Amino acid sequence: MKKLIKAVAALMLMTTIVCAIGCKKTDKPITVSGSYGGHDYVDLGLPSGTLWATCNVGSDTPEGYGDYFAWGETQPKTYFDWNTYKFSDVDSENNIRLTKYNTNSNFGIVDSLSTLEIKDDAATSQWGSGWCLPTLEQWEELRNNTTGTWTVRNGSSGFLFTANNGRCLFLPATTIASPYSEEVSHLSGSYWSNLLYSNSPHFAWAFCFHIDGIYDIYRTDRYHGMAVRPVCSAK
């Protein structure tokens, strides 16, 4: 028992050291460029003209985690698995059949839908017309046209993306909600895109980042609960 306690203490110390070395604390203001439909956005001067919301859906501050949504669901919830997912039908042998957004006959009837329809977009549903989930290209544009830094802002860990025009966007380190996830670890963040992973349609594309400085696109199960950061193009 004593060995276990010492091991846990050592692990906690290592985590503290990593955070002390890898985290840069900043309370740099998030510049608000304007508001659309009652929600603030920042103009990072990106080539596409995309405007990024300053907050997650369900939060009133840039540091707040907000609500968690499964991919294609428009209402937040607290428990996420295939049995509670809106677009799945799990049989008695735990075989998954997708009822919408399916590009592979192994998962049921193919409808060849790979991009979320407006009625299945959590950002649009929660914030109104003009706001939507980012496309994969918009996440890649954010990654490629800003400098990303892991930081702690007003007590919340996350990634600060600074553009060439000096404006910045903060994404708090959220977790992935699933039956296997634990409490928010503050060591990584995951955010949905609006695009299905067509090769294996039980996955969808997301954007993730980690305390070690890595931030990139990856695929994950659609039933997972993740944060939503809306975008718009209206000025």
C-alpha positions as semicolon CSV with decimal commas, in nm:
position;residue;x (nm);y (nm);z (nm)
1;M;0,000;0,000;0,000
2;K;0,282;0,236;0,089
3;K;0,448;0,163;-0,245
4;L;0,122;0,247;-0,424
5;I;0,087;0,577;-0,238
6;K;0,447;0,667;-0,323
7;A;0,390;0,580;-0,689
8;V;0,078;0,797;-0,706
9;A;0,259;1,084;-0,535
10;A;0,547;1,054;-0,782
11;L;0,307;1,060;-1,075
12;M;0,134;1,371;-0,940
13;L;0,472;1,540;-0,894
14;M;0,574;1,455;-1,252
15;T;0,246;1,599;-1,385
16;T;0,303;1,918;-1,186
17;I;0,658;1,950;-1,321
18;V;0,543;1,893;-1,681
19;C;0,274;2,156;-1,643
20;A;0,515;2,402;-1,486
21;I;0,757;2,358;-1,775
22;G;0,509;2,325;-2,061
23;C;0,240;2,573;-1,959
24;K;0,273;2,943;-2,019
25;K;0,030;3,144;-1,815
26;T;-0,142;3,428;-1,995
27;D;-0,446;3,644;-1,938
28;K;-0,407;3,822;-2,272
29;P;-0,751;3,958;-2,365
30;I;-0,944;3,779;-2,638
31;T;-1,017;4,055;-2,888
32;V;-1,384;4,064;-2,985
33;S;-1,413;4,170;-3,349
34;G;-1,790;4,170;-3,360
35;S;-2,110;3,990;-3,273
36;Y;-2,355;3,785;-3,477
37;G;-2,686;3,656;-3,349
38;G;-2,590;3,760;-2,997
39;H;-2,259;3,571;-2,993
40;D;-1,912;3,727;-3,016
41;Y;-1,652;3,632;-3,275
42;V;-1,288;3,712;-3,348
43;D;-1,153;3,786;-3,696
44;L;-0,811;3,621;-3,721
45;G;-0,752;3,749;-4,074
46;L;-0,769;3,400;-4,220
47;P;-0,762;3,353;-4,600
48;S;-1,118;3,217;-4,609
49;G;-1,256;3,501;-4,399
50;T;-1,385;3,253;-4,141
51;L;-1,484;3,414;-3,811
52;W;-1,437;3,204;-3,498
53;A;-1,665;3,227;-3,197
54;T;-1,490;3,334;-2,880
55;C;-1,673;3,074;-2,667
56;N;-1,786;2,713;-2,683
57;V;-2,154;2,634;-2,716
58;G;-2,293;2,632;-2,362
59;S;-2,035;2,873;-2,220
60;D;-2,033;3,251;-2,175
61;T;-1,654;3,281;-2,139
62;P;-1,358;3,175;-2,358
63;E;-1,231;2,955;-2,074
64;G;-1,555;2,761;-2,020
65;Y;-1,589;2,403;-2,142
66;G;-1,953;2,445;-2,241
67;D;-2,180;2,156;-2,333
68;Y;-2,089;1,820;-2,483
69;F;-2,250;1,679;-2,796
70;A;-2,230;1,354;-2,988
71;W;-2,158;1,406;-3,357
72;G;-2,480;1,500;-3,535
73;E;-2,679;1,550;-3,215
74;T;-2,810;1,896;-3,134
75;Q;-2,889;1,861;-2,765
76;P;-2,631;1,818;-2,485
77;K;-2,645;1,518;-2,257
78;T;-2,440;1,358;-1,981
79;Y;-2,401;0,995;-2,090
80;F;-2,254;0,891;-2,423
81;D;-2,242;0,547;-2,584
82;W;-2,375;0,372;-2,895
83;N;-2,701;0,283;-2,718
84;T;-2,782;0,648;-2,649
85;Y;-2,658;0,778;-2,985
86;K;-2,931;0,926;-3,205
87;F;-2,818;0,771;-3,532
88;S;-2,741;0,414;-3,426
89;D;-2,933;0,095;-3,371
90;V;-2,749;-0,165;-3,161
91;D;-2,881;-0,521;-3,182
92;S;-2,872;-0,792;-2,916
93;E;-2,523;-0,896;-3,027
94;N;-2,394;-0,538;-2,999
95;N;-2,366;-0,495;-3,374
96;I;-2,385;-0,129;-3,470
97;R;-2,618;-0,016;-3,747
98;L;-2,605;0,349;-3,849
99;T;-2,941;0,504;-3,934
100;K;-2,797;0,818;-4,096
101;Y;-2,463;0,936;-4,237
102;N;-2,354;0,596;-4,362
103;T;-2,113;0,529;-4,649
104;N;-2,045;0,161;-4,580
105;S;-2,297;-0,124;-4,620
106;N;-2,136;-0,307;-4,329
107;F;-2,307;-0,054;-4,103
108;G;-2,653;-0,070;-4,259
109;I;-2,834;0,114;-4,535
110;V;-2,601;0,348;-4,724
111;D;-2,722;0,706;-4,769
112;S;-2,382;0,848;-4,877
113;L;-2,422;1,151;-4,651
114;S;-2,083;1,262;-4,523
115;T;-2,138;1,625;-4,415
116;L;-2,375;1,723;-4,137
117;E;-2,704;1,867;-4,253
118;I;-2,801;2,198;-4,095
119;K;-3,072;2,033;-3,887
120;D;-2,808;1,805;-3,731
121;D;-2,553;2,080;-3,661
122;A;-2,530;2,159;-3,288
123;A;-2,387;2,507;-3,347
124;T;-2,674;2,604;-3,578
125;S;-2,935;2,449;-3,354
126;Q;-2,806;2,617;-3,039
127;W;-2,698;2,956;-3,178
128;G;-2,912;3,003;-3,487
129;S;-2,866;3,042;-3,861
130;G;-2,523;3,167;-3,968
131;W;-2,334;2,966;-3,706
132;C;-2,215;2,612;-3,777
133;L;-1,960;2,349;-3,686
134;P;-1,620;2,407;-3,851
135;T;-1,536;2,211;-4,161
136;L;-1,220;2,004;-4,173
137;E;-1,068;2,270;-4,400
138;Q;-1,145;2,543;-4,147
139;W;-0,972;2,352;-3,869
140;E;-0,672;2,297;-4,094
141;E;-0,671;2,667;-4,188
142;L;-0,669;2,764;-3,820
143;R;-0,381;2,525;-3,754
144;N;-0,178;2,640;-4,056
145;N;-0,226;3,016;-4,018
146;T;-0,172;3,068;-3,646
147;T;0,086;2,995;-3,381
148;G;-0,042;2,754;-3,119
149;T;0,075;2,767;-2,759
150;W;-0,033;2,556;-2,462
151;T;-0,124;2,797;-2,188
152;V;-0,324;2,855;-1,872
153;R;-0,571;3,137;-1,908
154;N;-0,768;3,264;-1,608
155;G;-0,714;2,927;-1,441
156;S;-0,818;2,721;-1,743
157;S;-0,568;2,511;-1,942
158;G;-0,587;2,507;-2,318
159;F;-0,441;2,622;-2,648
160;L;-0,400;2,984;-2,751
161;F;-0,392;3,035;-3,128
162;T;-0,233;3,367;-3,228
163;A;-0,280;3,498;-3,581
164;N;-0,056;3,728;-3,786
165;N;-0,290;4,020;-3,716
166;G;-0,217;3,983;-3,344
167;R;-0,561;3,854;-3,251
168;C;-0,598;3,524;-3,073
169;L;-0,840;3,241;-3,010
170;F;-0,844;3,031;-2,693
171;L;-0,973;2,673;-2,686
172;P;-1,001;2,526;-2,335
173;A;-0,879;2,172;-2,275
174;T;-1,198;1,970;-2,282
175;T;-1,231;1,596;-2,248
176;I;-1,397;1,325;-2,460
177;A;-1,711;1,204;-2,286
178;S;-1,768;0,829;-2,316
179;P;-1,834;0,537;-2,082
180;Y;-1,457;0,497;-2,054
181;S;-1,357;0,858;-1,994
182;E;-1,282;1,011;-1,658
183;E;-1,299;1,368;-1,535
184;V;-1,149;1,647;-1,745
185;S;-0,773;1,592;-1,729
186;H;-0,678;1,946;-1,836
187;L;-0,406;1,785;-2,052
188;S;-0,583;1,777;-2,389
189;G;-0,880;1,909;-2,583
190;S;-1,108;1,773;-2,856
191;Y;-1,356;1,955;-3,081
192;W;-1,593;1,830;-3,353
193;S;-1,583;1,912;-3,723
194;N;-1,888;1,865;-3,946
195;L;-1,733;1,584;-4,153
196;L;-1,778;1,208;-4,141
197;Y;-1,481;0,975;-4,179
198;S;-1,618;0,807;-4,491
199;N;-1,391;0,500;-4,492
200;S;-1,528;0,395;-4,152
201;P;-1,851;0,590;-4,098
202;H;-1,877;0,511;-3,728
203;F;-1,601;0,774;-3,700
204;A;-1,611;1,150;-3,759
205;W;-1,329;1,402;-3,788
206;A;-1,227;1,618;-3,494
207;F;-0,954;1,862;-3,395
208;C;-0,742;1,785;-3,092
209;F;-0,449;1,931;-2,900
210;H;-0,230;1,818;-2,614
211;I;-0,012;1,970;-2,344
212;D;0,301;1,849;-2,528
213;G;0,231;2,099;-2,806
214;I;0,077;1,865;-3,062
215;Y;-0,242;1,984;-3,231
216;D;-0,391;1,813;-3,534
217;I;-0,690;1,646;-3,700
218;Y;-0,796;1,296;-3,598
219;R;-1,096;1,062;-3,618
220;T;-1,303;0,932;-3,328
221;D;-1,629;0,747;-3,259
222;R;-1,937;0,951;-3,344
223;Y;-2,111;0,872;-3,015
224;H;-1,838;1,046;-2,813
225;G;-1,938;1,366;-2,639
226;M;-1,716;1,660;-2,731
227;A;-1,714;2,037;-2,725
228;V;-1,837;2,257;-3,010
229;R;-1,671;2,583;-3,115
230;P;-1,888;2,751;-3,382
231;V;-1,774;2,951;-3,685
232;C;-1,954;3,197;-3,912
233;S;-1,882;3,400;-4,221
234;A;-2,111;3,698;-4,159
235;K;-1,963;4,039;-4,077
